[in-house]
């Protein structure tokens, strides 16, 4: 199964939120039936919320509203902020390259004139920023084509397989 095949689990956070809902319900001396009447949720949905196994955020919020549990209090949970999976070196390099190209686009207004991938590589080589490789040419070309799709650049001319780009 691919890593995206399962529903994402946020390391017990829903269980903590569910416990808070249940504790507040018990403090208010409400039954599951009372919450069901107040929210129009089934008892099984309420049980799933309290166990932290429900997946729809709207239900947690609806339950919290019914028992006057403020959203900041409900979601005041310690979270470790890091990705579930690290990006590959190839993707990290693409992001680095994308930032470099964006600098040319925004700061240097490099694309106000017609530009090819080779022009970009020559520019970076002069500044000793990047070294020419076939992969570099391919990666720059992919980024520029994405920008064409996004309406940031357009292809003003095709010279065989070479695209000439300009800022929109």
Buried (B, 14 or more C-beta within 10 A) or exposed (E): EEEEEEEEEEEEBBBBBBBBBBEBBEEEEBEBEBBBEBBEBEEEBBBBBBEBEBEEEEBBBBBBBBBEBEEEEBBEEEEEEEEEEEEEEEEEBBEEBBEBBEEBBEEEEBBEEEBBBEBBBEBBEEEEEBEEEEEBBEBBBEBBBEBBEEEBBBEEEEEEEEBBBBBE
